[in-house]
Amino acid sequence: MTLTEENLITMGFTANSVSVDDVLYFFSAIDWLRDNTDFSFGEDVSVEDISNLPHSAKLFIIKFISMLKSGALSGSNVTSESIGGMSKSYESFVNGTTGLWQIAKELLGKHLIKGKAKSFGSYSRWK
């Protein structure tokens, strides 16, 4: 599939949410959905495949692209502030993968097939 403005509109994306230049990010998001959800895509993803996705999955694609473009998946976040000639910089390391999985859980919910863990109660051999 070729990513064109017409295809993006046909698939249900709003103006400026995904651009034609985001083609690598877009197909990376599709690969992520293919690997981690129960959505089925053909080897050559079609416009119909994307059109049939729920709106939450389309929103996930937009968020995924945004995170890749902003560097949020790189794992670090630097902020700074300056007041009256003094400045302070803060750096925190954020696991971008954790943030991605949080967004995926919120938007994709029951469609996720990986990342689910079940907890079993503790037990004692001596009872």
C-alpha positions in Angstrom: 0.0 0.0 0.0 1.2 3.5 -0.8 0.5 6.1 1.8 -1.2 9.0 0.1 -3.5 11.8 1.3 -6.4 10.1 -0.3 -5.6 6.8 1.3 -5.3 8.4 4.7 -8.7 10.1 4.4 -10.2 6.8 3.1 -8.8 5.0 6.1 -10.4 7.4 8.5 -7.5 9.6 9.7 -8.2 13.3 10.2 -6.3 16.0 8.5 -2.8 16.5 9.9 -3.0 13.5 12.3 -0.8 11.4 10.0 1.2 12.8 7.0 2.4 11.1 3.9 6.0 11.7 5.2 5.2 9.4 8.2 5.2 6.3 6.0 8.0 4.5 8.0 6.4 5.4 11.3 3.0 4.3 10.0 4.1 0.9 8.9 6.1 0.5 12.2 2.8 1.0 14.0 1.2 -1.6 11.8 4.0 -4.0 12.6 3.5 -3.3 16.3 -0.2 -4.0 16.0 0.4 -7.1 14.0 2.8 -8.5 16.7 0.9 -7.5 19.8 -2.8 -7.6 19.0 -5.4 -9.9 17.6 -5.9 -7.6 14.5 -5.1 -9.5 11.3 -3.4 -7.8 8.4 -2.4 -9.3 5.1 1.3 -9.4 4.1 0.6 -6.4 2.0 -1.6 -4.2 4.2 -4.5 -2.7 2.3 -6.5 0.4 2.8 -9.5 -1.8 3.8 -7.4 -3.5 6.5 -6.8 -0.1 8.2 -10.4 1.2 7.4 -11.8 -1.8 9.3 -9.8 -1.1 12.5 -11.7 0.4 15.4 -11.2 4.1 16.1 -9.2 3.3 19.2 -6.7 1.4 17.1 -6.4 4.3 14.6 -5.8 6.7 17.6 -3.1 4.3 18.8 -1.4 4.6 15.4 -1.5 8.4 15.7 -0.1 8.2 19.3 2.6 5.7 18.2 3.8 7.9 15.4 3.8 11.0 17.7 5.9 9.1 20.3 8.4 8.0 17.7 8.7 11.5 16.2 9.1 13.2 19.5 11.7 10.7 20.8 9.5 9.7 23.7 10.5 6.0 23.1 14.2 6.9 23.4 14.0 6.7 27.2 15.1 10.1 28.5 13.4 13.4 29.2 15.2 16.7 29.8 13.5 19.8 31.0 14.9 23.1 32.3 13.7 26.3 33.8 15.2 29.7 34.4 14.1 32.4 36.8 15.8 35.7 37.3 19.1 34.7 35.7 19.3 31.3 37.5 18.6 28.1 35.6 18.1 24.5 36.6 18.0 21.4 34.4 16.3 18.2 35.2 16.8 14.9 33.5 14.7 11.9 34.2 14.8 8.5 32.5 11.5 7.3 31.5 10.9 3.9 30.0 9.2 4.7 26.8 8.1 1.1 26.3 6.1 1.3 29.5 4.4 4.4 28.3 3.6 2.8 25.0 2.1 -0.2 26.8 0.0 2.0 29.0 -1.4 3.7 25.9 -1.9 0.4 24.3 -3.8 -1.0 27.3 -6.0 2.1 27.4 -6.8 2.2 23.7 -6.6 -1.4 22.6 -7.7 -3.2 25.7 -9.2 -6.6 24.9 -7.3 -6.8 21.6 -3.9 -7.0 23.2 -2.4 -10.5 23.2 1.0 -9.8 24.8 1.9 -8.1 28.0 -0.9 -9.7 30.0 0.2 -11.3 33.2 -1.8 -13.4 35.7 -1.1 -13.4 39.3 -1.6 -16.4 41.5 -1.8 -16.2 45.2 1.1 -17.3 47.4 1.0 -20.6 49.0 3.0 -22.5 51.6 4.2 -26.1 51.3 3.7 -26.5 55.0 0.0 -26.2 55.3 
